[in-house]
Amino acid sequence: MRPVERGAVPLDTKSKPIKFKEYGDARDDLIGRLGDYCSYCEVPLFTPAIEHIQPKNLHPVLEKEWGNFLLACTYCNSNKGDKPINSNNLRDYFWADKDNTFRAFRYEKDRALQIALPLNPAQQKIAQETLELTGLDRERGHPKFSKKDRRCDKRNEAWGKAERAKSNLQATPSDSMREQIIDTATSTGFWSVWMTVFQDDSDMRNHLINAFTGTSLACFDANIQLIQRAGGQL
């Protein structure tokens, strides 16, 4: 799960924080800050939907609050639905805008997201709750898996593209090849897959971090190693 920086509330033409009349009015600003990818599964979004971290039906006062927005695909959004998330249990989950969520999960070929091995038992529990929240633990054989849910298939397609790109780069190591790979990665989505496949190539990982709009630079050190996110649980 890609860690992102949503940033402060956008400003209007008078440099005043925007007060959104409808939450949908924040859509373009969110895309500009986060890129048009699901904040949970990372699939590219052709019709991005604004996702309320704390459900708007349960917390109407937060319906138009910038700090309560992310972007989500249909499946992540519907699976999360109106599950009772509030200020008291926010820390029962990892959030892309608050934690270094790339540290929480392990990506493997032809698998759903797995919990990262270095996590302690308390962190593992939070990671599992996060996967179940949006159904990202579902794969063939899971009791709640649906063939209509193509997130797993799309993630596997991205994995195949990333592997072929890595092979092409090894055969033709050049700046132009790296640029081409970045173009393919940003159009395909699934940043975490590309970061995993290129885990031994710090230059490509650096390019990926900078190419995907909104990726949190604060989650990496100068050597592109994962670090604790300030103020986050991970």
C-alpha positions in Angstrom: 0.0 0.0 0.0 1.6 3.2 -1.2 2.2 5.8 1.5 0.9 9.2 0.3 1.1 12.9 1.2 -2.3 14.6 0.9 -1.0 17.9 2.2 -2.8 20.8 3.7 -6.2 22.0 2.5 -5.9 23.6 -1.0 -6.1 27.4 -1.2 -8.5 29.5 -3.2 -7.6 32.5 -5.4 -7.3 34.6 -2.2 -4.9 32.2 -0.6 -7.6 31.1 1.9 -8.3 27.4 2.7 -11.1 26.1 0.4 -14.4 25.3 2.1 -15.9 22.6 -0.2 -19.6 23.1 -0.9 -19.8 19.4 -1.8 -17.2 16.7 -1.1 -17.1 15.9 -4.8 -15.6 19.3 -5.4 -12.4 18.1 -3.9 -11.9 15.4 -6.5 -9.5 17.3 -8.8 -7.4 18.6 -6.0 -7.1 15.0 -4.6 -6.1 13.7 -8.0 -3.5 16.5 -8.3 -2.1 15.6 -4.9 -2.3 11.8 -4.9 -2.5 10.8 -8.6 -5.4 8.9 -9.9 -4.8 5.6 -8.1 -6.8 3.8 -5.4 -5.3 4.7 -2.0 -5.7 1.1 -0.9 -5.2 -1.4 -3.7 -3.3 1.0 -6.0 -5.3 0.2 -9.2 -5.4 3.1 -11.7 -8.7 5.0 -11.4 -10.6 5.9 -14.6 -13.5 7.3 -12.5 -11.9 8.2 -9.1 -14.2 8.2 -6.2 -13.6 10.2 -3.0 -13.2 7.9 -0.1 -14.1 9.1 3.4 -11.7 7.6 6.0 -14.4 8.0 8.6 -17.6 7.2 6.8 -19.7 10.3 5.9 -23.0 8.5 6.8 -21.7 8.0 10.3 -19.8 11.2 10.7 -21.7 13.9 8.6 -19.6 16.7 10.2 -16.5 15.2 8.4 -18.3 14.8 5.0 -16.5 17.8 3.5 -13.3 17.8 5.5 -10.1 17.6 3.4 -8.3 15.6 6.1 -10.9 12.8 5.8 -10.5 12.3 2.1 -8.6 9.7 0.1 -9.3 8.2 -3.3 -10.7 4.6 -3.8 -11.8 2.2 -6.4 -15.3 0.7 -6.4 -14.3 -2.5 -4.6 -12.1 -1.0 -1.9 -14.8 1.7 -1.3 -17.7 -0.8 -1.2 -15.8 -3.3 1.0 -14.9 -0.6 3.5 -18.4 0.8 3.2 -19.9 2.2 6.5 -17.8 0.1 8.8 -17.7 2.0 12.1 -14.4 3.9 12.0 -14.1 6.8 14.3 -11.5 8.8 16.2 -11.4 6.1 18.9 -10.5 3.2 16.6 -8.5 4.9 13.8 -5.4 3.4 15.2 -6.8 -0.1 14.7 -5.8 0.3 11.1 -2.8 1.5 9.0 -3.6 4.5 6.8 -1.8 5.5 3.6 -1.8 9.2 4.6 -0.5 8.7 8.1 1.7 5.5 8.2 4.5 4.1 6.1 2.1 1.5 4.7 4.7 0.0 2.4 6.3 -1.4 5.5 3.1 -3.2 6.6 2.6 -5.6 3.7 4.5 -8.0 1.5 3.9 -8.4 -2.2 4.3 -11.8 -3.9 3.5 -13.0 -7.3 0.0 -14.5 -7.7 -0.9 -13.8 -4.1 -3.1 -11.4 -2.2 -1.2 -9.0 0.0 0.6 -10.7 2.9 1.6 -9.2 6.3 5.2 -8.1 6.4 7.3 -10.5 8.4 9.3 -7.9 10.5 6.1 -6.6 12.2 5.6 -7.3 15.9 2.4 -9.0 17.0 0.5 -5.8 17.7 1.4 -4.4 14.3 0.5 -7.7 12.6 -3.0 -7.5 14.1 -3.4 -3.9 12.7 -2.1 -5.0 9.3 -4.6 -7.9 9.2 -7.5 -5.6 10.2 -6.4 -3.2 7.4 -6.5 -6.0 4.8 -9.9 -7.2 6.0 -11.2 -3.6 6.0 -11.0 -3.3 2.2 -10.9 -7.0 1.2 -7.3 -6.9 0.1 -6.7 -10.3 1.8 -9.0 -11.9 -0.7 -7.7 -14.3 -3.4 -9.0 -17.4 -5.1 -10.0 -19.8 -2.3 -10.9 -17.0 0.1 -14.6 -17.5 1.3 -15.4 -13.9 0.3 -13.6 -13.9 -3.0 -15.6 -12.8 -6.0 -14.7 -13.3 -9.7 -16.1 -9.8 -10.3 -13.4 -8.4 -8.1 -10.5 -8.0 -10.5 -8.0 -6.3 -8.2 -6.0 -9.4 -7.8 -5.9 -10.1 -11.6 -4.9 -6.5 -12.3 -2.1 -6.7 -9.6 -0.8 -9.9 -11.2 -0.9 -8.2 -14.7 1.2 -5.4 -13.2 3.6 -7.9 -11.7 4.1 -9.6 -15.1 4.8 -6.2 -16.8 7.3 -5.3 -14.0 9.1 -8.6 -14.4 9.4 -8.1 -18.2 10.5 -4.5 -17.7 13.3 -5.7 -15.3 14.4 -8.3 -17.8 14.5 -5.7 -20.6 16.5 -3.3 -18.5 19.0 -6.0 -17.7 19.4 -6.7 -21.4 19.4 -3.0 -22.4 20.6 -0.9 -19.4 20.0 2.7 -20.5 18.4 5.9 -19.3 15.8 5.7 -22.1 14.8 2.2 -21.0 14.4 3.4 -17.5 12.2 6.2 -18.7 10.1 3.8 -20.7 9.7 1.6 -17.6 8.5 4.6 -15.6 5.9 5.4 -18.3 4.7 1.8 -18.2 4.6 1.8 -14.4 2.6 5.0 -14.0 0.1 4.0 -16.6 -0.3 0.5 -15.1 -0.5 1.5 -11.4 0.4 -0.8 -8.5 3.4 1.2 -7.3 4.1 -1.4 -4.5 4.4 -4.2 -7.1 7.0 -2.2 -9.1 8.9 -1.3 -6.0 9.0 -4.9 -5.0 10.1 -6.3 -8.3 12.9 -3.6 -8.5 13.8 -4.0 -4.8 17.5 -4.4 -5.7 17.7 -1.4 -8.0 17.8 1.7 -5.8 17.9 4.0 -8.9 14.6 2.6 -10.3 13.0 2.7 -6.9 14.0 6.3 -6.6 12.4 7.0 -10.0 9.3 5.2 -9.0 8.9 7.1 -5.7 9.2 10.4 -7.6 7.1 9.4 -10.6 4.0 8.4 -8.8 2.3 11.7 -7.7 1.9 12.1 -4.0 4.2 9.3 -2.8 5.4 10.2 0.7 9.1 11.0 0.5 9.3 11.1 4.3 8.9 7.3 4.3 12.4 6.7 2.8 15.9 7.6 3.9 18.7 8.9 1.5 19.4 5.3 0.5 15.8 4.6 -0.4 15.4 2.4 2.7 12.0 2.3 4.5 11.9 4.3 7.7 9.3 5.1 10.4 6.9 7.8 9.3 6.8 10.8 11.7 3.6 10.8 13.7 2.6 7.4 12.3 2.3 3.9 13.8 4.7 2.5 11.3 
